[in-house]
Amino acid sequence: MIVFEFKTYGKPQQFASIDEAIRTAQFIRNKCLRFWIDHPKASKYDLNKLCAVLAKEFPFADKLNSQARQASACLAWAAISRFHENCQKKVAGKKGFPQFQKDFSWCKPAGVS
């Protein structure tokens, strides 16, 4: 794994906008996972359709770019498909059931509250 470390510079308003976008993407992913749990036969395309429904239902989700919303749905689907593959291959131990994402407070830059 390659890890890049860097320092960013910006205004508090810019960092707040980035933080809001991350939380919104996390919200979309969690809603997609909940939809899949409630509807086990749901497909990748159902999750993409859900993004449009969430954008109409929640104004803050509509502020996020549609491509970013669909990228969050694709990440949720990647976790779901990886779980299914591990179950089919009968991987020993934990199968990697998709988890809901929690707060991203660890990624806040220093000096920004």
Secondary structure, 3 states (H helix, E strand, C coil): CCCCCCCCCCCHHHHHHHHHHHHHHHHHHHHHHHHHHHCCCCCHHHHHHHHHHHHHHCHHHHHCCHHHHHHHHHHHHHHHHHHHHHHHCCCCCCCCCCCCCCCCHHHCCCCCC
